[in-house]
Amino acid sequence: MTNSNKKVQRIVIAGGGSAGWMTAAALSKLLGKNLDICLIESEEIGRIGVGEATIPPIRVFNQLLGIDEQEFMRTVQATFKLGIEFTHWGALDDNYIHSFGTTGKECWAAEFQHFWVGGKQKGIEGEFGDYCTELQAAKQGKFFGSKDSPLNYAYHLDAGLYAKYLSEFSQNHGVKHIEGIIDDVLINGQTGHIDGLRLQSGELIEGDLFIDCTGFCARLIEGALNTGFESYSHLLPCDAAVAVQTEKTAEPRPYTQSMARDSGWQWRIPLQHRVGNGLVYCSRFISDEDAIASLMDNLESPPITQPRIFKYKTGRRLKGWNKNCVAIGLASGFVEPVESTALHMIMSSILRLMKLFPHDDISQVNIDEYNKQTQEEMERIRDFIILHYKATSRDDSAFWRYCQNMAIPESLSHRIELFKDTACVCLTETELFRIDSWTQVMLGQGIMPKHYHQIVDNMSDTELKRFLAGLKQMVDKQVAQMPSHQGFIDQYCKSASMT
C-alpha cells in the first residue's frame, strides 16, 4: 500500500543542533544527488548542546561521511574516550570502569568471564579489568590510536562545535539552510500527511518527507501529528539535569566520569579547552536549588558558565515514523545520558532511515519496519541503563532505596538472573551493548556469578593460571608502550586555539 505516486525528493529537516545537522550531513553526502534538502532552524531557539560524550560507533558515522579524524578532532576540541568510570553506583566508595574494549579471550563454548569466574573460585587473583587493554590504558591515563587503531574508542567533543562543523559540511554538499521559526504545520485534510511548514516570516516550505529534529517539544511528530508517547519514568526516575562548564586545569582523562550522588549522578567530560559537568537528578527527591548546589560543590575547577537546568521525560514516541514525518534525536525519545547514547541513537536512526528510504513513495510496510527496529533498539538500551540503577546495594537515600526496590522489565530480570546463576550473557545480534559491556557493569555493581561453564575445568589450575597471566602480561605490555593521553593529543589533533 502506498500513500503517493510521486518520488520522495524534497526533504525538510525541522531543527538544527546535533540531530538536525547529523541528518543533513548524512543524507546530503550519501543520498543527496537526487534529493532537495533544506534545514530550518532559528538562533532564537536554544539548543540543549550538552551531548559531549560519545560511544565508538560515531567513528563509523564519521568514516561514512569521509571526515578526516585529525581535522575533526581539532575543530570540535575533542579528546579520546576509552570508557566510563562509575563511582558510588553499586555501593558507596565502589569504583569500576565500563570500557569499550574486548576483555580476555573467549573460546567456542564460553566467553572470557567464565574463565575469570573459574579462576576467582580457584583462588587466582586478578580483577576482570586486568585483561582489557582499553580499561588499563584509561586507568593509567594513556592512549595511542588512529583511524586504524586496534583500540576501541570514542570522543569527548563540544556539541555546539560539532553541529557547526556538520552545518558547514552539509551546506558544502548542497543543503539549503533556512533561518526562521516555524509558525504552523500544514496538514493535508485527505491523507493526514504534512504538506508544508509556514514560518513566522510567512514563507511556506513544502516537502515530501519531513524530519523532526525539534528536540523535546517534538513540534511535528507530536505537536502536529499527535503520535503519542510511552513513558519510561517508572523505570528511569531521573527527570532533570543541570549543566555547567568549567576551566581546564589538568590533563584530560581518557574517559568520562559518572559519580552517583544522593538523588542522581554527576558527569564530568574533559575536552581540550574546558570540562563539561552536570548533575542528572530526580526532582521528586531533590529540589532544583539543591541540585545546583550539589553540582557546584563538587566541581574540580572554576566554572566559566552559569548553570542551566533541563527538564525531560524518559520514554519513546509510539512511532518514530508517522505518515511522512520521521523524528530523530530527542523528538523521537530519550533514555538518559548515563551511557552516552544520545548521539548514537541519532546516528542509528539516520542509518535506519537511509536503509529504508522511500525513494519512490512512502509505504506503510517501510514505516512499520522502521518503527519495529526503533522500538527494539530503545528497549534494549533502556534495559542496560536500568541495570545501573537496579543493581545497587545503596540504601543511604530515598532515591537509591526506590531504585533498589523498583519493578523492572522481565527481559532485564531474566538477564540478571541468568548471569547470576551461570555467568552467561545471551544477546541478540543487533544489540548495541555487547557481552563485555553487560559483564563489566554487572560485575562492577556487585553481581557475582555462582557458577561458570564447565569447559573451564578442562584446564588444570596451573594451566588456567598460566592462561590468565599470559593475557594480563600482553595487556600490560601494550599499555606500557603507549604515550600519555595528553601527549598523544598534542602530536595528533591539538586544537589551534590550544597552541
TAQUINOR-V130950 format. One record per backbone hydrogen bond with DSSP energy under -1.0 kcal/mol. CO is the residue of the C=O (numbers start at 1). NH is the residue of the N-H. If there is no record, write none. Layout:
co-><CO;CO>
nh-><NH;NH>
This chain:
co-><1;9;10;10;11;12;13;14;16;17;18;19;20;21;22;23;24;25;26;27;31;32;36;37;38;39;40;41;42;50;52;55;56;57;58;59;60;61;62;63;68;69;70;71;72;73;76;77;79;81;82;83;84;85;86;87;90;91;94;96;98;110;111;112;113;114;115;116;117;118;119;120;127;128;129;131;132;133;134;135;136;137;138;141;146;154;155;156;158;159;160;161;162;163;164;165;166;167;168;170;171;176;178;181;184;186;186;188;193;195;196;197;198;198;199;203;205;209;210;211;212;215;218;218;220;221;222;228;230;232;232;239;240;241;242;243;244;245;245;246;254;256;257;258;259;261;263;264;265;266;267;268;269;274;275;276;277;278;279;280;281;281;282;287;288;289;290;291;292;293;295;302;308;310;314;315;316;320;322;324;325;326;329;332;334;337;341;342;343;344;345;346;347;348;349;350;351;352;357;359;362;363;364;365;366;367;368;369;370;371;372;373;374;375;376;377;378;379;380;381;382;383;386;387;390;397;398;399;400;401;402;409;410;411;412;413;414;415;416;417;418;419;420;428;434;435;436;437;438;439;440;441;442;443;453;454;455;456;460;461;462;463;464;465;466;467;468;469;470;471;472;473;474;475;476;477;479;483;484;485;486;487;488;489;495;496>
nh-><364;36;208;209;38;211;40;213;20;21;22;23;24;25;26;27;28;29;30;31;34;35;11;176;13;178;15;180;45;52;157;58;59;61;62;63;64;65;67;66;72;73;74;75;76;78;158;272;156;154;100;256;98;258;96;260;393;94;88;86;84;107;114;116;117;118;119;120;121;122;124;123;130;131;132;104;136;137;138;139;140;142;141;485;149;81;54;79;162;163;164;165;166;167;168;169;170;171;172;175;174;39;41;200;198;195;196;192;188;207;186;205;183;184;202;199;197;12;326;14;328;218;222;223;225;227;226;318;316;235;236;312;281;310;279;308;277;304;305;275;82;85;268;87;266;264;282;261;280;259;278;257;276;271;246;269;244;267;242;265;239;240;285;291;292;293;294;295;296;297;298;247;243;241;232;334;230;327;325;210;322;212;332;317;315;340;345;346;347;348;349;350;351;352;353;354;355;356;359;8;3;367;368;369;370;371;372;373;374;375;376;377;378;379;380;381;382;383;384;385;386;387;390;391;392;401;402;403;404;405;406;413;414;415;416;417;418;419;420;421;422;423;450;431;438;439;440;441;442;443;444;445;447;446;456;457;458;459;464;465;466;467;468;469;470;471;472;473;474;475;476;477;478;479;480;481;482;143;488;489;490;491;492;493;498;499>
